[in-house]
Amino acid sequence: MSAPIEVFFFPTVNGWKVTIALEEMGFPYTLTSVNIRAGDQHRPDFVKLSPNHRMPAIIDPDGPDGKPISIFESGAILLYLGRKSGQFYPEDPRARAEVEQWLMWQLSGLGPMTGQLGHFLIYAPLLAENPDQLTYARDRYDREVKRLYGVLNERLEGRDFIAGDYSIADMATWPFVIGHSFMKLDIGEFPNIKHWLDRVGARPAVQRGRAAGADFAAQTSQISVAEKAASLKALFGREAAVAKT
Ligand SMILES: N[C@@H](CCC(=O)N[C@@H](CS)C(=O)NCC(=O)O)C(=O)O
C-alpha cells in the first residue's frame, strides 16, 4: 500500500473531484483543510503549492520517480491520478482523446461558466453597489450554462457515461451539475443528465468522496454576520456593499 496522498481541501465542487477520484481509485489519502472562507488559499505556505491561490492541490509522497510531487489544478490532478492508477483514464489513444476532450470541456466551459452564474446569482447581490445592474451578467451566464447543459444532455443521449466507460471526465463534471437547483435550472429539461446524475451518484465511492471533509465547513446559513463579511473579503477582495444578514 502506497503512502497516503495529502489533499489540500475544502468541500467544494473542485475539491470533490479529487476525493471522488481517490475513493474510486482506492488510494489512501489525508485531508488538510484550506478554509477558503477564512483566506487560507492566500497563505504563503499554500501558495508555494498552488500559485493560483485556489484549492485543490495534492502532495503525493510517492511521485513518478519515487520522490514527493505536488500538483495544483483539479484537471492536472485527475490526469495524474488516472495515469498513476491506470484506472478511469484509458490508454488506447482514441479512447484517451475522448476522455481528454470532455475533461477539457468541463475545465474550460462548464466549470467557469457555472462558477460565474453562481457568483452573479448568490454573491454579486451582496457585493454590487447597484444590484439592479446584475441582470445582464445573470442573463449572459444563465444562457451559456443552459447551452452547456444542452450539449451535455445531447452527449448523454444513448450513453451511460460522458466518454466511453465511466472516467475522470464524469468525476470532473458530476460535482458541477449536482447544484443545478442553486443555479435555478430545471433539470427536468435535461432528462439524460438527470439519469446520469443518479447513475454516477449511486456509486459508493462518489458518495464517500462527496462526503469528505464535510465537517470543514459550517453551512453558510449557520455562520455569523462577521464570518460572512470576512469570507466575502477572502473570496472576492471586497466588502459587502450593504450590510446583510
Ligand atoms: N481551475 C481551478 C479552480 C479551482 C477553484 O476555483 N477553487 C475554488 C474553490 S471551488 C477556490 O479555491 N476558491 C478560492 C477563492 O476564490 O479565493 C481548478 O480546477 O482546480
The ligand as a Gaussian input file, in Angstrom:
#p B3LYP/6-31G(d) Opt

LIG

0 1
 N       -9.077000      25.929000     -12.103000
 C       -9.035000      25.564000     -10.704000
 C      -10.167000      26.241000      -9.985000
 C      -10.114000      25.971000      -8.501000
 C      -11.076000      26.860000      -7.752000
 O      -11.669000      27.806000      -8.301000
 N      -11.212000      26.580000      -6.449000
 C      -12.051000      27.373000      -5.611000
 C      -12.953000      26.506000      -4.763000
 S      -14.019000      25.515000      -5.772000
 C      -11.187000      28.226000      -4.688000
 O      -10.146000      27.805000      -4.252000
 N      -11.659000      29.451000      -4.399000
 C      -10.974000      30.346000      -3.535000
 C      -11.087000      31.775000      -3.994000
 O      -11.851000      32.054000      -4.932000
 O      -10.402000      32.625000      -3.423000
 C       -9.121000      24.041000     -10.559000
 O       -9.786000      23.424000     -11.396000
 O       -8.513000      23.486000      -9.611000

